[in-house]
Amino acid sequence: MSKTHPKAILREREDLTDSLAVFRFELEGGIPDFEPGQFLTLGLPHPDKPGKVLWRPYSIASPPERKDLMELYVRWARRPVPGKFTTLLWPMGPGDELVYREPKGAFTIQRTRPDGSPETRRMVLVGGGTGIAPFIAYVLHLHHHGCDREIILCHGASYVEELGYRKLLQGLEEESLHGRPDWKFRYLATISRPQEERNAGWDGPTGRVETLIQPAADGGPSLAERVADERFTPENTTFYVCGFQGTVDAVMEAVRDRGFVTRKEAREDGSFDVLYESYG
């Protein structure tokens, strides 16, 4: 293992399925300050290149206010071919060591407009699978500091047990609805394989995560818009999307004709309405 990089020591592991888990690491030197939405890059000895380190970035799920452990939400990639890094990571348990690089990344909460005025538009967070990880950091950070922007978090998974953080998010929604009027948070979850036995008893929305923001079959408002009680426009809503490129493309297909543009397509004044991070 390289001596030039600090250690990440695995302290806790919570397995949701045989291929999906929460990993919590103690970082040598302490948890650094970072922005919600950034990623931590982990390293392990390269299996094919002696003396080299194999690196892999993972979105940070814990908020920057948590200073004991840093949390990552990881899927063991097994198809179409086993993921080289996750195959090395999966047998590891508490006490095992990796190395890491400092958090970085630009998929962060936009707090101001190009003219310097505060960003006050609704935040619609769309995460497919482990793409929910940066949004957990977003939500916990904003909840900690207070946020008067409306937040709607949409999460999609194949199976109910893969709706990681469901209990936490339901609790935050309950607080919004019944305990803290200044906290405007809603949580929507959908299952893409409702016919399978593992999802028996699921009575919530079905389909991929993008269906939560797509118009209804009759052209009516999407489920997320019905929750907001308002149609989404670039004037009242920003989208943050994390997941496979197909998820990003589907979201843009649903909103582009209403005038929404990504940061890469920013208008002449620098404004945009969709920020995304894709993988695969």
Secondary structure by P-SEA (a helix, b strand, c coil): ccccbbbbbbcbbbbccccbbbbbbbcccccccccccbbbbbbccccccccbbbbbbbccccccccccbbbbbbbccccccccaaaaaaccccccccccccccccccccccccccccccccbbbbbbccccaaaaaaaaaaaaaacccbbbbbbbbccccccccaaaaaaaaaaaaaccccccbbbbbbbbcccccccccccccccccccccccccccccccaaaaaaccccccccbbbbbbccaaaaaaaaaacccccccccccccccccccccccccc
